Structure formats: C-alpha cells, structure tokens
C-alpha cells in the first residue's frame, strides 16, 4: 500500500540536484525597454546621442554629452494583456503595475585649462528597472491526446519502486520528487509490485479529451545600478565606462488543473487533479560597459558600445503540492492531498548572460530636431549556467546552444522641437532569440511622447506599445503542449528632470 505523506510543519530541504531550464536563462538575459520617458518615447534609439540618463545604459559615453549637473526620476505604469489560445479555446488575462523605473544623477566637471583637448569629465550614478516581472497568464482548453500523467511518467520510468514507496520527498533529487508526487497521488502505477520495478503506466482515465487549465502569476523585478565615468576630447569624441551592479527578485506561482469524463470501470482512476508549483529566485550580478560617440560633423553622430555578459549568482527555492480525485463506476473517492510542505533550497549557481554590441547613427537638424538609429546584436546561444563541469549544467548549456540563436534589435527614434515643446516618436523591432522563432517570437513596438522645458526643470511623458507572440509548454517534458499567447504591453512613463 502506498505511503501517504502528511507533515504537520513546514520544513526546508537542501536539495543537491538542479532544476534550472532554458526559460530561466531567458528571464535574466532579456531586458525590457525601460528608462526615462524621453528614452522610451524614442524607442531607446539613443546610442549616438547621449545627454539622457537611460542613454548611459546603452552607451556610457553619453554622460559626457550633458551640459550641466542633472537629477532625474521616472515612474511607469505597465499594463500587460495576454491573449491565450489552447486547442481552440481563447482566454485573456491582464496585469497592471506601477513602479519606480529610473532614478539618477550626473555631475559635469568642465576643464578650466583652455589649452587642454580634454574639455570635460562627468560622473553619473543611475538606477534602472531592467525587467518588471509582474505578469499573469491563464489558459484553458481540451487536449485530445495528452494528460499531465505523461509529465510524471517522464520522471518515473527508470526509478526503482522501492524508492518511491520508502523514501521521503525531501530526501530525493528534483526529478525523482516529481515521480514521487505522481506515484503517491495515484497518477501513475508500477507495471509490477516488485521492489526493483522501474516501469510505470498512467492511472488517469483514458479515452481522450482532457480538459486542462493553467494559471501562472509572477511578480518581482530585475534592477541595475550603474556607476559611470566619461570624458570629452575636443568636444568631438566622447568615451565612457559603466560598472553595473545587478539584483533580481522573482516569484512565480502556477496552478495546473486537469479533469476528464472518460469511461470508468471498477478500477480506481484519476479523473481530476490540481498541481501547484511555487518558485522563488533571487540573486545579484555584475557587468561592465564601454562606449564611444564621435561627432563626425555638426549634424552627424556615430556611436559604438559594448556591454559585457552579466555574471549572476542566483539561488532558487521551490515548493509543490498535488491534489487528486479518483473515481470508479460507483462514484468519486475522497481526494488525496500530497502536500510535502517542504521548500527545496537548491545550491547557489551562476548564470552568464550573453554580451551585446550596439552600433548607432544620429542626424541632428540644428536646434529643430533629430533622427536616431540603433542596431544591437546579442547571441543568446552563449548563455551559460555554471559550474560548466557539472553534468546537469553541461547538458543544459548544450541544449541552450542548440536552441537559442543570434538576435538583432533595431531601434529608430525621432524628435521635433517647437520652442520649449518637444514631440517624439519611435519604432522598435527585436528578433526572436529562439532558432524556431516560435517559443518566443519577434517583438514589435511603437512609442510616442512629448516633453516641455521649463528652464531648470523638464517634464517628459511617454507612451509605449509592444507585442510579442509566445508558444511555451506548460511543462518542460511529458506534457509539452502549450498555448499560443499574444502578449501586449502598454506603458505610460513620466520623468521629472532638475538641472543645477
């Protein structure tokens, strides 16, 4: 007879196995378009312009373009709408959040030696939210072929039966824990009752048509604090460097539900289940940036910037719960609750995100306006989990390299000034980081905004729109079916700037 696991207290388990996936790498390798309202209104096309706090995050030479000391703060409201379609059933989920998007200051020191070619030196400190993880998705539909039992089977086959019968959840590695939950919840059965049995079958009522729901709720952020230094040579060449401190805090709760009305007999079969998973990831990182801006003529600016990998130190905490209902021809049995009340704390690990190179061009129309173009390249296939000699990470890194690809990002922005009023607009296109171009699709974005110069104070307002299609499975193995999601993000940002 199976052994039930009911713990009366919450415990912590220091698990020796890893549970990271490609989706985790992508979460910290991709950045949203965040920053000042002027920057966002022009879709981030600032690599050859400078003179803006968020431009420093693209090209650190940009701080030397500032004429005076300046302080700025930006707040943003983000509204995300996820339209899901799972086997022909449409659903929609929305999420709205408000946060401090940017805050910083720059200090400009002019060289009083008129004979020196080095005209000025600048120091800046700037904080930006690189990612806002507040997001919700809900998908529902009838899967004609695949039950979540296949998820548990993918981990169980090969595991001796005596381990699933005699072990405790918190004594097992993460893969065997999944098999343990499936077995204890009667989702899977052994082919034989021999203690050395390693083969299992589904105990979910068969016959096709599994109604499934998946709700996922995430929260948190990734932020970057940049310490910048830049200088100007003859007011023709600007060069700069950033030292960046990164920090992240991410939480995700997912609830998967499945039921079926397939034919029953005297045997007990699972007809309903709910599977809860909760993940908490936190950590810090470091990166650096180098950049230069050349003032070719009074109208033409060229920029080139390099952003290193970000070297993260991350920690994961993970907990699960499974509830099942078995039925036979006589009706439903009392539900089984497999709740270990254990939080798995995995060993800290390192993640190296890909580096990025950005080339920029800008044309200045005197004092009336400008147009700016940035193009950035990032090879997501170079993302690495470390230590690389770890067997799990070695296999995962090979999968990353085979799955992810180079991604190009084009940003175009323009500004037109009418006295103290500035009108702005921009366009952004980012290629999919996946070789299949569907798991995470291409991103297309548009933006607009305006600003008003009161003299020592400036106010900027921006609206941004971005859409991207996603197609990710509910689980990484077994039940890899997933919805097609059209994700639309609308943002409104307000920046206040003060010159000294």
N, C-alpha and C positions, 0 to 999 in steps of 0.2 A: 504494500500500500504506500502511496506517495506520502512524503512527509511535508506537512504544511509549515510555513514559516511565519510566525506571528511574533514580532518583537514589541515589547512594551515601552521601549525607549529608543530615541534616535542615536545612532552611532556613526562614527566616521571610519571609513576603510581606506587605508593607504594602498592603493592598487598598483601593481607592478607592470601592468600592461597598458598600452596606449590605445586611445580611441579617436585620434585625430583623423580628419578626412580632407579631401581637396576643398570642400566648401569652407572649411576653417581657414585654409590658406588664402582663399579668395576674399574672405571677410576682412582680412588685415592688409591685403595687397592692393585693394581698390580704394580710391578716395572719392568722396562726393565733391561737387563743385561748391565749396563753402568759402566764406570770407566777407570782405566789405561789400556794401551794396553796389558801389561803382564797379568793382571787380566782377560781381555776379551779373550786373546789368549788361556787361560786355562779354559775357560767357567765358570769363577768365583769360581773355586774349591780352596778356599784359607782359609777356616775356621780354619785349623790346622797349617797353615804356617806362616802367618804374614809377616812383613817386606815389605809390599806393601800398598800404600795409600788406595786402594779400599778394601784390606783385612780388614782394620779397620772398614769398613761399614758392614762386615759380622761378625767379631769377634773383639771387641775393644781391646782385649789383644794383638793384632797383632802389635801395635805400639812399644811395649817393645822389639820386636824382632829386630828392626832397630839397626844397629851398630853405625851409625853416623847421624848427622843432615842432613836432606834432604829436597829438594823442588822439586815439580813436577807439570807438566801441561799437559793436554791431550786434543786434538781436534779430532772430529769424523765427518765423512761423512756418512750419513744414506740414503739408497735408499730402498723405500718400493714399492712393486708391489702387487696390489690387483686384483686377477682374480675372476670375479663375474659371476655367472650363475643364471639367474632369469627366471624360466619357460622355460628352454632350450636355452635361448639366452645368449651367452658368451660376456663379455665386460672386458676391462682391464684399469686400471688407475694407474699412477705412481706418486711418490712424492720423491723429493730429498732435503736434508737439510744438513747444515754444522753448527756445534756449538761447543762451549767450553764445554767439557764433564766433566772435573775434574781439580781442582787446589788445592794444599795444601802444607803444610809444617809440619815437625816433628822435635822436639828438644829432644835430648837424653842427660840425665844427669847421668853420672856414679858415683857411690858411692865410694868415696876415702877411706872410712873406710874398710879396708880389712877384718876386723873381723865381719862385718855385713853380714847377709844372704841375705839382700835386695840389689841386685847388681846394679840396675839402675832404673831410673824413666824417663818416657817420657811424653811429652805433644805434642798434634797434633791438627791442625785445617785443615779440609778438606771439600771442596765443591764438590758435585757430582750432575749431572743432573740425577734424578731418572726416568724421563719419558720425551720423546720427542713426543709432540702431533701433529707434522706436518704430516698430512696424508690426502689422498684423495681416495674416492671410487665413482664409477659410475656403476649403474645397470640399465638395461633396458630389457623389455620383455612384453609379452602379458599375462595378468592374465585372465583366462577363467571364473572366478566366482566373484571376489571381487573388488568393487570400493572403492575409498577413501571416498565416501559418508558414508560408514559404520563407518568411524572414527568419523565424525561429528555427526552421529546418536547416537553413543555410549555415547556422552556427552549431546545431546539434549533431549533425551527421559527422561521425568521427570521434565523438566524445563518449567514453565508456559510461554505461548506465549507472554504475555504482557511484560515480562522481556526482551525477545529478540527484541521486537518492540520498547520499550520505553527507554531502558537503553542505556548508552554509554559503549563502550568496556572497558574503563579504570575504570569503576565502578564495574566490575564483577570479580569474582574469576577466576582462570586459567581454570577450567573445563568449566564453563559457557561461557568464552570467545571463546572457540572452537565452542560451539553451536551457539554463536552469529555470528561468521565468516561464518559458514556453512549456516545459515539462511539468512544473509544479502547478501551472494553471490549466493543465489538461489540453493545451492547444496542440501538443504533439504527443505521440505514443511510441514506445520502443517496438521494434519488429519482434523481439523476443524478450523474455524477462530475465535472461541470463545477465549476470553482473557485468560481463565483458561486451555486451551488445553495444554496437556503435552506429546502428542504423535506426532511423525513425521515420514515422509517417504522420501525415496530418490527421488530427482528430476533429477538424472543422467539418460540419455537414457539407457534403459535396453535391454538385449538380449545377454549378454555375451561378452567376448573379449574386455578387457580394456587394451590398451597399456599404460604402465607406465614406467617412468624414475625417478630415484632418484640419485641426485648428492650430496655428502657430503664432505665438506672441513673443516679441523680442523687445528689449529695452537696453539703454546704455549708450555709450559714446566711445569714440577714439579722439584724442586730442594731441596737439603738437605745440610745444613751446620752443620758439626759435630765438637764438641769440645770434645777432647779425653784426657784421662789420663790413664796411665798403668804403671805397675811395674813388676819387675822380682825377683823371690825368688830362690836363689841358681842357677840361670840360668836353672832351671828345671820346674818352674811353672810361668806362665805369666798370670796376671789378669788385666782387664781393664774395663773402663766405657766410654760410649758416651752420651753426651747430644746433641740432634739434633733439629735444627730449620728448619721447612719445609715451603715452599712457593710454590704457584701454580698460574698459569695464563693460562686459557684455553678459546679458542674461536672456535665455530663451526657454519658453515652456511650450511643449507641443502635446496635444491630446489627439490620439488616433482612435476612431471608433469603427467597428465593423459589425454588421448583422446579416443574417440570411434566413430565408424561409425554404431552404432546400429539404428534400424528403428525409424523414426520420424513421427509425425503427426502434427496436428495444434497446439498442446500444446508446450510451450517453454521448452526445456530440455537442461541440461548442456551437452555439447559434448567435451569441453576442459577446463582444469583448470591448474593453477600453484599455488603451496602453498609453501611459503618461511618461514623458521624459523631460527632465529639467537640467539645463546646462548653465554653468556659471564660469566664465573665463575672464581672467584679469592678468595684467602684467605691464611691463614697461619696456621701452626700447630706445635706440639711438640711431641717428642718421646724420649725414652732413650734405651740404650742397655747395657747389661752386658755380659762379656765373660771371658773364661779361656782357656789357652793352656798348656798342660802337655807334657814335653819332657820325655817320658817313657824310651827310650833308645837313643843312639846316632842316631838311624835310625828312630824310631817310634815317631810320634807326634799325640796327640789326642786333639780335640777341642770341646768346648760346648759353645753355645751363645744363649742369649735370647734377642729378640727385642720386645719392648712393642708395644701396639697399638699406632697409630698416632692419636692425638686428633686435628682435623681440625676445624677451624672457617671459614665458607665459605659464600659467597654471590653470588647470581645469578641475571643476567639481561637478559631479554628475549623480543624479538620483533617478529612480524608476519605480513604477507601480503598474501592476496588471490586474484587471478585474474581468472575470469570465463568467458566463452563464451557460450551463449545459442543459440540454433538453433531450427528451425521447418521445415516443408516441404517447406517453401518459402526461406530458407537460414539462414545465421548467423545473429544474432543481435549484436549491439555494445558490446564490452567487458565491464564487470563490474569489477572495481578495488576497493577492500575493503582493504584500507591501513590506519589503525588507526594512524600510525606514533607515536606510544606510546611504550616506553620502560618500561616494567614491572620490577620494582626493588623489589625482594622478601625479606622478613625479613631474616637477617643472621641466619644461622643454624649451628649445629655442626655435624660432622661425625667422628665416631670412627672406624678406620680400624682394622682388626684382628692382633693379635700378632703372632710372628713367633719364632720357636725353631730350631736351626741348630746344628747337630752333625757332626763332621769332623774327618777324618783319613788321615794321610800323612806318606809316607815312603821315607826317604832320602837315596839315593845311594852315600854316600860320597860327593865328590865335582862334580860328573859327572851328576847327575840328580835327579829327584824325581817324584813321582806319588801321587796325592791327590784326595780325595773323600769327597764330602759334601752331606748331605741329610737334607732338611729343610721341616718342616710341618707348614701349615697355615690353620686355619679353617675360610673360608670366610663367613660361616653362622653366625659368631659372629659379623659381621659388623653391626653397629647401627647408625641410624640417631637420633639426639637429638634436643629438649627435648623429651624423650620417652613417657611422658604422653600426648603429642599431639596426637589427634585422627588419623591424617593422618600418622604421623611417626610411631605410634604404629602398624597400619595396614601394612605399608611399611616394618617395621622391621620383622613382622611375615612372610611376603612374602619373604624377604631376607633369613630368617632362613629355610623356606621350599624349596627354590630354589637353594641356594648355599651350598657347601659341603667342607669337608677337601680336601686339595690339597697338594700333596707331590712333591718335586723338587729334582732331582738327578743331581749333577754336578761332572764331572770327568775331571781332567786335568793332564798333564804331561809336563815335561821339561827335555831337554838333553843339556848339555853344551859341546862345543868343544872349548877349550881355552876361548877366550873372547866372543865367539858367543853362543847364546842360541836359541835352537829350541823348539817350544811349540805347543801343540795341546790340544783340549778339546771337551767334549760332554756334552750336557745339555738336560734334559727331565723334563717337568713340566706338571702335571696332570691338567685336566680341573677343574676350580672352580665351575662349574655347575653340579648339580646332573644328568641332562640329557646328559651331556658330548658333547652337540652339539652347544648350543648357543655360547659358546667359547670352542673350542676343546683343545686337548692336544697340547703342544708345543714341537717341536724337534729342536735342534740346534747343530751346529758344529762350531769349530773355529780352527784357526791356527795362528801362528805368529813367530816372531823372535826378538832378541834383541842383542845389541852389547854394551860392556862395554869399554868405552874409559878411564876409571880410575875414575876421579871425575865427569864425565858426562856419562850418559847412554841414549841410544835411543832404544825405543821399537816400533814395528809395529805389528798390529793385524788385521785379517780379521774374521768376524763373519757372520754366516748364520743361520737364524731361520725361521721356517714356522709354521703356525697355521691355522686351518680351523675355520670359523665363520659362524653362521646362525642366524642373528638377524633381526627382523621385521622392516619395515620402521617406524611403529608407535607401541606404546605400547598397543593399543586397537583398536578395529574396523577393521582396515586393518593391521593385524599382519603378513601377508605374507612378506617374506623377501628372499633375495638371499642367495645362498651358496657362500661364499667367501673364496678363498685360498689366505692367506696373506703371502708374502715372504719378509723378511727384510735382506738386505745385508749391513754390516757396515765395514768401514775401520777406524782404530784409530791409532794415532801417539802420543807417550808420550816422553817428554824430562825430564830427572831427573838430578838434580845437588846435589852433596854431598859437605858438608862443614866440 
